[in-house]
Amino acid sequence: MKNISPISGPHTHTSNSINMIMLKVMFALLPATIFGIYLFGWPALILFTITILSAILSEIFCLYLAGKPIKLFLFDGSAILTGWLLAMTLPPWSPWWIGVVGSVFAIVVGKHVFGGIGQNIFNPAMLARVVLLISFPLEMTTWINPYPLNSLITPDFFESLKIIFLSETPVDFVSGASILGNIRTELGLGHELVNIISANSDHSNLVTGFIKGSMGETSGLLILAGGLLLIAQRIISWHIPAAMIGTVAILAFAFNLVNPEQYSGPWIQVFSGGVILGAFFIATDLVTSPNSPLGKIIFGSGCGLLVYIIRTWGGFPEGVAFAVILMNAMTPMIDYYIRPIIYGYKTKNVPLVYDENRISASINTDKE
Amino acid sequence: MKLFRFKGGVHPEANKIATGCKSITPFPIPDRLYLSVQQHIGAPAKTEVEIGQHVLKGELLAASQGMISAPIHAPTSGVVVDITEHTAPHPSGLPVRMIVIEPDGKDTWTKLDKIEQPFSLTPEEIAARVGEAGIVGLGGATFPSAVKLNLGKDNKIYTLIINGGECEPYLTCDDQLMRHRAEGIVDGIRLMLHGLQAPRALIAIEDNKPTAIKAMQKACEDIESIDVVVIPNLYPMGSEKQMIHLLTGMDIPAGKRSTDIGVLVHNVGTAYAVHRAIRYGEPLVSRIVTIGGKAIREPQNIDVPLGTLVSDLIEFCGGYKEKAERVLMGGPMMGQALPTTDVPIVKGSSGIIALTAKEIEQQQMMPCIRCGSCVNVCPCGLLPLEMANRARKGDIEGAQEFGLMDCISCGSCSYVCPSHIPLVQYFNYSKGIVASQQKEKTHQNEIRLLAQQRTERIEREKIAKAEAAAKRKAAREAKKAQKARELTS
C-alpha cells in the first residue's frame, strides 16, 4: 500500500496501530489461555502452538502469493490472533491435523480469498471452526475431562506428543460429552432436566471453569476479565457482549420459567460453551461486526438469539460459531440501514427544526 | 450552567506549555511586508495604491469589493515598492497578488477616527465600521465579521458566543490574548452585543486555561450580560457547530446558519479587534501568532504585523533546533502545511508550527480493519470509514450519501485511525470535486439561461419585426387606398 503524504491535516497522530490493537487483544486473552493450558495440560499447549504456527505459515504463503510485503503484514498480528482464537475453541486434545486444517482454512479461505486483512466478511476463526465441526464431528465433540498440570494423573510431555500426533490417548484419560451435549442427549432419551443437571457433578464449577470444554472457553470469569479489559481499553464497546449475553440469558430465563423440565436456566446457558468467549472476543471482531452502536446491539442480539435457537432446537448442542457466521453475513446490511444520526439532522435526510420557544429558551440566565 | 456534551471528539496532546507561560512579545518592524489581497473568504480586495506611493500605518491598501470581502490596510508606514504575484500561505504554493511595502521605520499612524461614545452608534454603523476596519474571523475561518454582524438583522440573536476554546494543540495565542487583554476583549464583546442588539454573551474557555479564565471573569465581573463558561478540554471544542451544541443543546439544522437558531459565534481575537476598531478607529493590521513546535528554538507568542514573512518570524525565534519536517500555518489538527516559509502572515494565521518527524508520527498506511474508532470520535455522527471507502474509489456520490458534506474536516478520524489512513485527505479531495461539480452546474445553468433568453429575444424580435412589417403594410395599404380615394374624388 502506497504511503501518501497528505497536505490535509491532521499533522499529528496517536501511536495507535493495528498491531497495538492485536497485541492488546492477545494480552486480554492470556488469562483464559493460561488457565486452559493449565487445565488440560501439555496436549493443549502442543495443539495451541501447532494451530498458531499453521496460521503464521499460511499467512506468509498467502502474502507471498499476493505479492504483499510479508514483514509488514505478518507483524500486524492478525494471523496470530486468528490462530489463537481458533485454538481456544478447539477440543483441547484434538489431533494435530485438526489445528492445521483449521488454521489453513481460516487464513487461506476465511481471510485471503476475500482480499486479506480488513476485507473478510466472516470471522476466519469461526468459519474454520464451523468447517471442522461439519467435516470432523467426532474429533470436534470429543471433550476430555480436565487433567490440570499439577494433578496426579496428567500426561507428561511425551505422552502428550503421542496424544496429539498419534491420537494414542491412554485409557486412564476419560472423555465424554460437554454439559450442553449431555443435556441434549439425555433430554432426547426422555430424562428429566433436573436429574440430568444434578448428575453433572461439575455444575458448580461452571463459573470457575473446571469443566470439560474447549481449551479457552471454560473459564467464564477469566474471559470476562479479559473482555472487560478490552472495553476499558476502548478496543471493543460494551454493546455486542451485553446484547449477546443478555439475549441468551433472557431467553433461557423465560423458557426455563415456562417449562423448567425442558429448558435449562440462564446460568448454564451463559456459562457453558462459548457464549462468553464469543461475546467478548469473537462476535466483537472489528472487521466483521457493525460500526454503529445500534447496529452493534442488533448484531449482538441476533447472535444471542441464534445461539439459543441452535442450542435448543437445532441439530448441534452448541451454536456460537454458526450464530456469529450467520450474523457476520448480516453486517453489511445492518451497516447500510443502521447509521448514526448526523449532526443537524432529526432523522436521516430530515434536518432538525426548532420552534421559536426553544430558540429563545437558549437564554440560560441562571448563573452558577 | 448546564452543558450539553456532544458525541465524539479526541484528546490530542496539548503541547501548550512551551508558549503558554510566556507573555506576548512585540515584533520589530521587518524589512518588507507582503500584503495579500486575499486574506479572507470571499472576493479578493481591489488594490487602491500605486507602486512608489508612500502610505501611513492604517491607510487603505486594497478595498473590499462585493458582498463578501474585506479591505486591507498598511500595517506600518512606508513605501509601496511592488505589487506582484507572491506565493500564498497555502499548501498549493500558488501565487496570489500581494502589495509589497518597504517600511520607513517610523511606524506613523494615519489619522484615526476615534469615537468617544461608541454606544451611541446605531447597529448598522457598528457593522459598517467593523467592515471598514477589515476585521475577519480571527480563529482561522477568516469570514468577514461585518457580514456576520449583519446577519442579526434577519434573525433575532439571543446568544453571542465568544470562542475562547482554542482546542488546537500548540496554539496559545487566544489564551495569551485573554490573559493580557481581557478588558479590551470584554469591551469588544459589549460593542458586538450592541451591534447585534443581543441580550447576552457567553465567553467559552476550555478548562486547561485557568489564568485566562480568571482574567476574563474579572474583566466581566460587573457586566450582567456577559458570562464566562468553563468548558471541558476536548477537540474539536472550538468548532462552531460543536460549541453551539455544548452551550445551547441545539444543533445548527442541516443547511442552515447558526443565526437561524439565534446564535452567533465570534472568536476572542475578533472581539479584541472590534474593540480597537470601534474605540480607536484602528483597522486590523496585526495579530498575535503562536510560533511553536518542537523544531523551534524559542517558541513564543508574537504580536506580528500582517504581511511579515514566516521565515522572518522563525529567525526571530532563534531558528530551528531540530529538522522541521513540516511547517504549518494553524494548529496540527486542521492547519495547513506550508510549501515554503517565504510566505506572509495573513489575518487568519493563528500559529506557525514547525513539527519534527517524531511529532508528526507518520506511519505506514494499512488497510482499514473497520475498527470503528473513526465512528466513535466523529463529532458529526458520520461513518468516516464508509465515506473513505467510497471516496477512495472515486464514488463521490456514494460518499455524499454517507454525509460527506456534513463533515467539518476536524481530523479526529485520521488522528485516531490505527491503519493511518488519511481520511480527511480523501474527504477534502472529494469536497473539492463536489464544489467544482456544483460550479460547473451553475455555469451550465447560466449558459442555458442565456441561450434561452437569446432564443426568446430573437423570437420577440421576430414577432416585433413581423408586427412592424404588418403595421407598415397596413399603413401602405391605407395610403394606397387614400391615394385611390383621392384619385377617384
HADDOCK unambig.tbl for C-alpha pairs under 7 A between the chains (distance, minus, plus):
assign (segid A and resid 1 and name CA) (segid B and resid 365 and name CA) 6.64 0.50 0.50
assign (segid A and resid 1 and name CA) (segid B and resid 366 and name CA) 6.72 0.50 0.50
assign (segid A and resid 3 and name CA) (segid B and resid 364 and name CA) 6.12 0.50 0.50
assign (segid A and resid 3 and name CA) (segid B and resid 365 and name CA) 5.77 0.50 0.50
assign (segid A and resid 6 and name CA) (segid B and resid 422 and name CA) 6.76 0.50 0.50
assign (segid A and resid 6 and name CA) (segid B and resid 425 and name CA) 6.20 0.50 0.50
assign (segid A and resid 7 and name CA) (segid B and resid 91 and name CA) 6.47 0.50 0.50
assign (segid A and resid 7 and name CA) (segid B and resid 336 and name CA) 6.96 0.50 0.50
assign (segid A and resid 7 and name CA) (segid B and resid 337 and name CA) 6.07 0.50 0.50
assign (segid A and resid 8 and name CA) (segid B and resid 336 and name CA) 6.52 0.50 0.50
assign (segid A and resid 8 and name CA) (segid B and resid 424 and name CA) 6.56 0.50 0.50
assign (segid A and resid 8 and name CA) (segid B and resid 425 and name CA) 5.23 0.50 0.50
assign (segid A and resid 9 and name CA) (segid B and resid 332 and name CA) 6.62 0.50 0.50
assign (segid A and resid 9 and name CA) (segid B and resid 333 and name CA) 5.33 0.50 0.50
assign (segid A and resid 9 and name CA) (segid B and resid 334 and name CA) 4.98 0.50 0.50
assign (segid A and resid 9 and name CA) (segid B and resid 335 and name CA) 6.16 0.50 0.50
assign (segid A and resid 9 and name CA) (segid B and resid 336 and name CA) 6.68 0.50 0.50
assign (segid A and resid 9 and name CA) (segid B and resid 411 and name CA) 6.24 0.50 0.50
assign (segid A and resid 9 and name CA) (segid B and resid 424 and name CA) 6.97 0.50 0.50
assign (segid A and resid 10 and name CA) (segid B and resid 332 and name CA) 5.63 0.50 0.50
assign (segid A and resid 10 and name CA) (segid B and resid 333 and name CA) 3.99 0.50 0.50
assign (segid A and resid 10 and name CA) (segid B and resid 334 and name CA) 5.74 0.50 0.50
assign (segid A and resid 10 and name CA) (segid B and resid 411 and name CA) 5.32 0.50 0.50
assign (segid A and resid 10 and name CA) (segid B and resid 414 and name CA) 6.70 0.50 0.50
assign (segid A and resid 10 and name CA) (segid B and resid 415 and name CA) 6.26 0.50 0.50
assign (segid A and resid 11 and name CA) (segid B and resid 332 and name CA) 4.90 0.50 0.50
assign (segid A and resid 11 and name CA) (segid B and resid 333 and name CA) 5.98 0.50 0.50
assign (segid A and resid 11 and name CA) (segid B and resid 360 and name CA) 5.56 0.50 0.50
assign (segid A and resid 12 and name CA) (segid B and resid 332 and name CA) 6.06 0.50 0.50
assign (segid A and resid 12 and name CA) (segid B and resid 333 and name CA) 6.84 0.50 0.50
assign (segid A and resid 12 and name CA) (segid B and resid 359 and name CA) 6.33 0.50 0.50
assign (segid A and resid 12 and name CA) (segid B and resid 360 and name CA) 4.41 0.50 0.50
assign (segid A and resid 12 and name CA) (segid B and resid 361 and name CA) 6.27 0.50 0.50
assign (segid A and resid 12 and name CA) (segid B and resid 415 and name CA) 6.67 0.50 0.50
assign (segid A and resid 13 and name CA) (segid B and resid 360 and name CA) 6.46 0.50 0.50
assign (segid A and resid 13 and name CA) (segid B and resid 361 and name CA) 5.96 0.50 0.50
assign (segid A and resid 13 and name CA) (segid B and resid 415 and name CA) 4.73 0.50 0.50
assign (segid A and resid 13 and name CA) (segid B and resid 416 and name CA) 6.61 0.50 0.50
assign (segid A and resid 14 and name CA) (segid B and resid 415 and name CA) 6.11 0.50 0.50
assign (segid A and resid 14 and name CA) (segid B and resid 416 and name CA) 5.76 0.50 0.50
assign (segid A and resid 16 and name CA) (segid B and resid 416 and name CA) 6.78 0.50 0.50
assign (segid A and resid 16 and name CA) (segid B and resid 418 and name CA) 4.99 0.50 0.50
assign (segid A and resid 17 and name CA) (segid B and resid 418 and name CA) 3.86 0.50 0.50
assign (segid A and resid 17 and name CA) (segid B and resid 419 and name CA) 5.92 0.50 0.50
assign (segid A and resid 18 and name CA) (segid B and resid 418 and name CA) 5.33 0.50 0.50
assign (segid A and resid 18 and name CA) (segid B and resid 419 and name CA) 6.11 0.50 0.50
assign (segid A and resid 117 and name CA) (segid B and resid 367 and name CA) 6.90 0.50 0.50
assign (segid A and resid 117 and name CA) (segid B and resid 369 and name CA) 6.72 0.50 0.50
assign (segid A and resid 118 and name CA) (segid B and resid 367 and name CA) 6.34 0.50 0.50
assign (segid A and resid 118 and name CA) (segid B and resid 368 and name CA) 5.66 0.50 0.50
assign (segid A and resid 118 and name CA) (segid B and resid 369 and name CA) 4.16 0.50 0.50
assign (segid A and resid 118 and name CA) (segid B and resid 370 and name CA) 6.61 0.50 0.50
assign (segid A and resid 286 and name CA) (segid B and resid 369 and name CA) 6.58 0.50 0.50
assign (segid A and resid 286 and name CA) (segid B and resid 370 and name CA) 5.75 0.50 0.50
assign (segid A and resid 286 and name CA) (segid B and resid 371 and name CA) 4.68 0.50 0.50
assign (segid A and resid 287 and name CA) (segid B and resid 369 and name CA) 5.24 0.50 0.50
assign (segid A and resid 287 and name CA) (segid B and resid 370 and name CA) 4.97 0.50 0.50
assign (segid A and resid 287 and name CA) (segid B and resid 371 and name CA) 6.41 0.50 0.50
assign (segid A and resid 291 and name CA) (segid B and resid 372 and name CA) 5.47 0.50 0.50
assign (segid A and resid 340 and name CA) (segid B and resid 381 and name CA) 5.62 0.50 0.50
assign (segid A and resid 340 and name CA) (segid B and resid 382 and name CA) 6.71 0.50 0.50
assign (segid A and resid 341 and name CA) (segid B and resid 381 and name CA) 5.78 0.50 0.50
assign (segid A and resid 342 and name CA) (segid B and resid 380 and name CA) 5.65 0.50 0.50
assign (segid A and resid 342 and name CA) (segid B and resid 381 and name CA) 4.49 0.50 0.50
assign (segid A and resid 342 and name CA) (segid B and resid 382 and name CA) 5.83 0.50 0.50
assign (segid A and resid 343 and name CA) (segid B and resid 251 and name CA) 6.62 0.50 0.50
assign (segid A and resid 343 and name CA) (segid B and resid 380 and name CA) 4.76 0.50 0.50
assign (segid A and resid 343 and name CA) (segid B and resid 381 and name CA) 5.90 0.50 0.50
assign (segid A and resid 344 and name CA) (segid B and resid 251 and name CA) 5.17 0.50 0.50
assign (segid A and resid 344 and name CA) (segid B and resid 252 and name CA) 5.41 0.50 0.50
assign (segid A and resid 344 and name CA) (segid B and resid 253 and name CA) 4.19 0.50 0.50
assign (segid A and resid 344 and name CA) (segid B and resid 254 and name CA) 4.60 0.50 0.50
assign (segid A and resid 345 and name CA) (segid B and resid 253 and name CA) 6.32 0.50 0.50
assign (segid A and resid 345 and name CA) (segid B and resid 254 and name CA) 6.01 0.50 0.50
assign (segid A and resid 351 and name CA) (segid B and resid 253 and name CA) 5.55 0.50 0.50
assign (segid A and resid 351 and name CA) (segid B and resid 254 and name CA) 5.14 0.50 0.50
assign (segid A and resid 352 and name CA) (segid B and resid 253 and name CA) 4.85 0.50 0.50
assign (segid A and resid 352 and name CA) (segid B and resid 254 and name CA) 6.86 0.50 0.50
assign (segid A and resid 353 and name CA) (segid B and resid 253 and name CA) 6.50 0.50 0.50
assign (segid A and resid 359 and name CA) (segid B and resid 261 and name CA) 5.59 0.50 0.50
assign (segid A and resid 359 and name CA) (segid B and resid 262 and name CA) 6.19 0.50 0.50
assign (segid A and resid 360 and name CA) (segid B and resid 158 and name CA) 6.38 0.50 0.50
assign (segid A and resid 362 and name CA) (segid B and resid 248 and name CA) 5.56 0.50 0.50
assign (segid A and resid 363 and name CA) (segid B and resid 158 and name CA) 6.49 0.50 0.50
assign (segid A and resid 363 and name CA) (segid B and resid 159 and name CA) 6.74 0.50 0.50
assign (segid A and resid 366 and name CA) (segid B and resid 1 and name CA) 6.93 0.50 0.50
assign (segid A and resid 367 and name CA) (segid B and resid 1 and name CA) 6.47 0.50 0.50
assign (segid A and resid 368 and name CA) (segid B and resid 1 and name CA) 6.01 0.50 0.50
